[in-house]
Every structure is written in structure tokens, then in C-alpha cells.
Amino acid sequence: MENLDGGVLGSEQDMAHAIQIGTIQMAGITSNNVGQLAPSLNVVVLPYLNETM
């Protein structure tokens, strides 16, 4: 996935880390990359959680 800024701020993982340490205030990041820094958010990406879906 290509960043809208042309990669100037780095990859999504780089931006997630920069948010965590306070270098930048926000970025467009997918839940898979945020889940590496905050494992509790991995519940969002669990496939087939509900049988009827």
C-alpha cells in the first residue's frame, strides 16, 4: 500500500511508531500495523469471529 504522502514520513509501521513516541500527531494506518504496537487492537482483525457473517 502506498502512502498518500509519497512515503515521506516512512512506512505505515514507521508512522505508527512516530505517533507512539509523539513525533507526529496522526496518520492513516491500517489496523494490522497498529496491532503490532498495541496487541489489544488485534481483536479488530480477527476473521470469522461470527459464524453468520
MOPAC internal coordinates of N, CA, C and O (Angstrom, degrees):
PM7 1SCF
backbone

  N    0.0000 0     0.00 0     0.00 0    0    0    0
  C    1.4486 1     0.00 0     0.00 0    1    0    0
  C    1.5280 1   109.07 1     0.00 0    2    1    0
  O    1.2310 1   121.16 1   -50.28 1    3    2    1
  N    1.3016 1   115.39 1   129.72 1    3    2    1
  C    1.4624 1   118.98 1  -179.90 1    5    3    2
  C    1.5196 1   110.38 1   -91.94 1    6    5    3
  O    1.2310 1   121.07 1   -41.26 1    7    6    5
  N    1.3118 1   115.56 1   138.74 1    7    6    5
  C    1.4609 1   120.84 1   179.12 1    9    7    6
  C    1.5149 1   110.57 1   -74.40 1   10    9    7
  O    1.2310 1   120.65 1   -30.42 1   11   10    9
  N    1.3138 1   116.35 1   149.58 1   11   10    9
  C    1.4588 1   121.00 1   178.81 1   13   11   10
  C    1.5228 1   112.44 1   -65.99 1   14   13   11
  O    1.2310 1   120.25 1   154.66 1   15   14   13
  N    1.3144 1   117.13 1   -25.34 1   15   14   13
  C    1.4644 1   120.96 1  -179.07 1   17   15   14
  C    1.5288 1   112.21 1   -88.35 1   18   17   15
  O    1.2310 1   119.98 1  -171.08 1   19   18   17
  N    1.3113 1   117.63 1     8.92 1   19   18   17
  C    1.4502 1   121.04 1   179.60 1   21   19   18
  C    1.5140 1   113.74 1    75.06 1   22   21   19
  O    1.2310 1   120.10 1  -164.12 1   23   22   21
  N    1.3101 1   117.42 1    15.88 1   23   22   21
  C    1.4548 1   121.74 1   178.65 1   25   23   22
  C    1.5135 1   114.36 1    83.21 1   26   25   23
  O    1.2310 1   119.82 1  -168.00 1   27   26   25
  N    1.3232 1   117.95 1    12.00 1   27   26   25
  C    1.4621 1   121.24 1  -178.48 1   29   27   26
  C    1.5249 1   111.36 1   -59.89 1   30   29   27
  O    1.2310 1   120.07 1   142.12 1   31   30   29
  N    1.3154 1   117.47 1   -37.88 1   31   30   29
  C    1.4676 1   121.22 1  -179.58 1   33   31   30
  C    1.5200 1   112.47 1   -88.74 1   34   33   31
  O    1.2310 1   119.93 1  -179.30 1   35   34   33
  N    1.3142 1   117.73 1     0.70 1   35   34   33
  C    1.4564 1   121.40 1  -179.95 1   37   35   34
  C    1.5159 1   111.40 1   101.23 1   38   37   35
  O    1.2310 1   121.03 1    12.27 1   39   38   37
  N    1.3106 1   115.64 1  -167.73 1   39   38   37
  C    1.4567 1   121.47 1   179.81 1   41   39   38
  C    1.5253 1   110.22 1   -75.61 1   42   41   39
  O    1.2310 1   121.00 1    -5.53 1   43   42   41
  N    1.3207 1   115.69 1   174.47 1   43   42   41
  C    1.4715 1   119.63 1   177.11 1   45   43   42
  C    1.5211 1   110.72 1   -60.63 1   46   45   43
  O    1.2310 1   120.27 1   140.92 1   47   46   45
  N    1.3209 1   117.10 1   -39.08 1   47   46   45
  C    1.4626 1   120.30 1   179.05 1   49   47   46
  C    1.5269 1   110.90 1   -65.64 1   50   49   47
  O    1.2310 1   120.51 1   141.20 1   51   50   49
  N    1.3242 1   116.63 1   -38.80 1   51   50   49
  C    1.4688 1   120.14 1   176.74 1   53   51   50
  C    1.5259 1   110.77 1   -62.91 1   54   53   51
  O    1.2310 1   120.68 1   137.50 1   55   54   53
  N    1.3418 1   116.31 1   -42.50 1   55   54   53
  C    1.4616 1   119.68 1   179.76 1   57   55   54
  C    1.5254 1   111.55 1   -67.25 1   58   57   55
  O    1.2310 1   120.17 1   141.86 1   59   58   57
  N    1.3434 1   117.27 1   -38.14 1   59   58   57
  C    1.4632 1   120.05 1   178.10 1   61   59   58
  C    1.5265 1   110.48 1   -62.41 1   62   61   59
  O    1.2310 1   120.73 1   138.82 1   63   62   61
  N    1.3122 1   116.21 1   -41.18 1   63   62   61
  C    1.4671 1   119.99 1   178.12 1   65   63   62
  C    1.5269 1   110.66 1   -66.64 1   66   65   63
  O    1.2310 1   120.02 1   139.56 1   67   66   65
  N    1.3270 1   117.57 1   -40.44 1   67   66   65
  C    1.4669 1   121.43 1   178.97 1   69   67   66
  C    1.5289 1   111.34 1   -63.22 1   70   69   67
  O    1.2310 1   120.36 1   143.92 1   71   70   69
  N    1.3192 1   116.91 1   -36.08 1   71   70   69
  C    1.4700 1   120.29 1   175.44 1   73   71   70
  C    1.5257 1   109.74 1   -65.88 1   74   73   71
  O    1.2310 1   120.99 1   137.79 1   75   74   73
  N    1.3126 1   115.71 1   -42.21 1   75   74   73
  C    1.4620 1   120.58 1  -177.84 1   77   75   74
  C    1.5298 1   111.75 1   -61.91 1   78   77   75
  O    1.2310 1   119.97 1   142.21 1   79   78   77
  N    1.3229 1   117.65 1   -37.79 1   79   78   77
  C    1.4640 1   120.20 1  -178.69 1   81   79   78
  C    1.5267 1   112.56 1   -92.53 1   82   81   79
  O    1.2310 1   120.44 1   175.51 1   83   82   81
  N    1.3323 1   116.76 1    -4.49 1   83   82   81
  C    1.4585 1   120.16 1   173.99 1   85   83   82
  C    1.5182 1   116.08 1    91.52 1   86   85   83
  O    1.2310 1   119.90 1  -168.22 1   87   86   85
  N    1.3294 1   117.79 1    11.78 1   87   86   85
  C    1.4637 1   120.88 1   179.62 1   89   87   86
  C    1.5188 1   111.88 1   -71.39 1   90   89   87
  O    1.2310 1   120.43 1   139.36 1   91   90   89
  N    1.3321 1   116.78 1   -40.64 1   91   90   89
  C    1.4680 1   122.09 1   175.12 1   93   91   90
  C    1.5197 1   108.28 1  -123.89 1   94   93   91
  O    1.2310 1   120.64 1   -19.50 1   95   94   93
  N    1.3256 1   116.37 1   160.50 1   95   94   93
  C    1.4640 1   119.80 1  -174.87 1   97   95   94
  C    1.5157 1   113.93 1   -94.92 1   98   97   95
  O    1.2310 1   119.77 1   148.19 1   99   98   97
  N    1.3456 1   118.05 1   -31.81 1   99   98   97
  C    1.4612 1   119.42 1   178.36 1  101   99   98
  C    1.5124 1   110.36 1  -158.36 1  102  101   99
  O    1.2310 1   121.65 1   -19.17 1  103  102  101
  N    1.3427 1   114.46 1   160.83 1  103  102  101
  C    1.4522 1   121.52 1   178.57 1  105  103  102
  C    1.5219 1   108.31 1  -161.35 1  106  105  103
  O    1.2310 1   120.50 1   -19.96 1  107  106  105
  N    1.3052 1   116.66 1   160.04 1  107  106  105
  C    1.4634 1   121.41 1   175.23 1  109  107  106
  C    1.5115 1   109.24 1   -88.23 1  110  109  107
  O    1.2310 1   120.58 1   -71.56 1  111  110  109
  N    1.3213 1   116.49 1   108.44 1  111  110  109
  C    1.4609 1   121.61 1  -174.10 1  113  111  110
  C    1.5243 1   109.07 1  -131.36 1  114  113  111
  O    1.2310 1   120.36 1   -41.32 1  115  114  113
  N    1.3203 1   116.92 1   138.68 1  115  114  113
  C    1.4596 1   120.84 1   177.16 1  117  115  114
  C    1.5268 1   110.42 1   -75.81 1  118  117  115
  O    1.2310 1   120.81 1   -22.88 1  119  118  117
  N    1.3127 1   116.05 1   157.12 1  119  118  117
  C    1.4603 1   120.43 1  -176.62 1  121  119  118
  C    1.5283 1   112.34 1   -65.35 1  122  121  119
  O    1.2310 1   119.58 1   152.82 1  123  122  121
  N    1.3136 1   118.40 1   -27.18 1  123  122  121
  C    1.4724 1   120.12 1   178.52 1  125  123  122
  C    1.5212 1   111.38 1   -62.70 1  126  125  123
  O    1.2310 1   119.96 1   139.95 1  127  126  125
  N    1.3047 1   117.67 1   -40.05 1  127  126  125
  C    1.4593 1   120.61 1  -178.87 1  129  127  126
  C    1.5229 1   112.05 1   -76.69 1  130  129  127
  O    1.2310 1   120.06 1   146.88 1  131  130  129
  N    1.2971 1   117.48 1   -33.12 1  131  130  129
  C    1.4658 1   119.91 1   177.78 1  133  131  130
  C    1.5234 1   109.91 1   -70.62 1  134  133  131
  O    1.2310 1   120.03 1   146.44 1  135  134  133
  N    1.3138 1   117.55 1   -33.56 1  135  134  133
  C    1.4558 1   122.06 1  -179.73 1  137  135  134
  C    1.5182 1   113.89 1   -60.48 1  138  137  135
  O    1.2310 1   120.19 1   155.72 1  139  138  137
  N    1.3252 1   117.24 1   -24.28 1  139  138  137
  C    1.4577 1   120.03 1   177.75 1  141  139  138
  C    1.5262 1   111.61 1   -71.28 1  142  141  139
  O    1.2310 1   120.60 1   150.27 1  143  142  141
  N    1.3243 1   116.45 1   -29.73 1  143  142  141
  C    1.4630 1   120.42 1   179.74 1  145  143  142
  C    1.5254 1   112.33 1   -93.44 1  146  145  143
  O    1.2310 1   120.40 1   152.11 1  147  146  145
  N    1.3202 1   116.83 1   -27.89 1  147  146  145
  C    1.4638 1   121.78 1   178.92 1  149  147  146
  C    1.5315 1   107.77 1  -131.70 1  150  149  147
  O    1.2310 1   119.73 1   -94.48 1  151  150  149
  N    1.3239 1   118.12 1    85.52 1  151  150  149
  C    1.4692 1   121.71 1  -174.59 1  153  151  150
  C    1.5278 1   114.94 1   -55.19 1  154  153  151
  O    1.2310 1   119.75 1   154.87 1  155  154  153
  N    1.3199 1   118.09 1   -25.13 1  155  154  153
  C    1.4619 1   119.29 1   179.20 1  157  155  154
  C    1.5277 1   111.48 1   -65.04 1  158  157  155
  O    1.2310 1   119.55 1   159.52 1  159  158  157
  N    1.3231 1   118.47 1   -20.48 1  159  158  157
  C    1.4631 1   121.50 1   178.55 1  161  159  158
  C    1.5276 1   112.64 1   -80.26 1  162  161  159
  O    1.2310 1   119.89 1   172.51 1  163  162  161
  N    1.3157 1   117.82 1    -7.49 1  163  162  161
  C    1.4636 1   120.53 1   178.58 1  165  163  162
  C    1.5222 1   112.39 1   -64.58 1  166  165  163
  O    1.2310 1   119.97 1   163.41 1  167  166  165
  N    1.3136 1   117.67 1   -16.59 1  167  166  165
  C    1.4616 1   120.14 1   178.56 1  169  167  166
  C    1.5351 1   110.49 1   -62.66 1  170  169  167
  O    1.2310 1   119.83 1   156.80 1  171  170  169
  N    1.3122 1   117.94 1   -23.20 1  171  170  169
  C    1.4627 1   122.52 1   179.14 1  173  171  170
  C    1.5210 1   111.31 1   -68.82 1  174  173  171
  O    1.2310 1   119.60 1   150.08 1  175  174  173
  N    1.3110 1   118.37 1   -29.92 1  175  174  173
  C    1.4569 1   121.49 1  -174.81 1  177  175  174
  C    1.5264 1   113.55 1  -100.95 1  178  177  175
  O    1.2310 1   119.52 1  -169.23 1  179  178  177
  N    1.3159 1   118.52 1    10.77 1  179  178  177
  C    1.4642 1   120.56 1   178.88 1  181  179  178
  C    1.5287 1   110.22 1   -69.65 1  182  181  179
  O    1.2310 1   120.14 1   -62.60 1  183  182  181
  N    1.3193 1   117.34 1   117.40 1  183  182  181
  C    1.4677 1   118.93 1   178.66 1  185  183  182
  C    1.5326 1   111.61 1   -79.49 1  186  185  183
  O    1.2310 1   121.00 1   -29.04 1  187  186  185
  N    1.2934 1   115.69 1   150.96 1  187  186  185
  C    1.4646 1   122.60 1   174.52 1  189  187  186
  C    1.5278 1   113.49 1    57.39 1  190  189  187
  O    1.2310 1   120.42 1  -140.81 1  191  190  189
  N    1.3061 1   116.81 1    39.19 1  191  190  189
  C    1.4520 1   120.86 1   178.43 1  193  191  190
  C    1.5223 1   110.66 1   -67.93 1  194  193  191
  O    1.2310 1   120.70 1   147.10 1  195  194  193
  N    1.3230 1   116.27 1   -32.90 1  195  194  193
  C    1.4460 1   122.23 1  -178.30 1  197  195  194
  C    1.5317 1   108.56 1  -119.52 1  198  197  195
  O    1.2310 1   119.98 1   -51.26 1  199  198  197
  N    1.3077 1   117.65 1   128.74 1  199  198  197
  C    1.4580 1   121.24 1  -177.20 1  201  199  198
  C    1.5258 1   113.63 1   -64.89 1  202  201  199
  O    1.2310 1   119.84 1   153.02 1  203  202  201
  N    1.3187 1   117.91 1   -26.98 1  203  202  201
  C    1.4536 1   120.75 1  -175.34 1  205  203  202
  C    1.5329 1   113.58 1   -84.26 1  206  205  203
  O    1.2310 1   120.36 1   174.37 1  207  206  205
  N    1.3030 1   116.92 1    -5.63 1  207  206  205
  C    1.4689 1   119.12 1  -177.89 1  209  207  206
  C    1.4940 1   111.10 1   -85.52 1  210  209  207
  O    1.2310 1   120.10 1   180.00 1  211  210  209

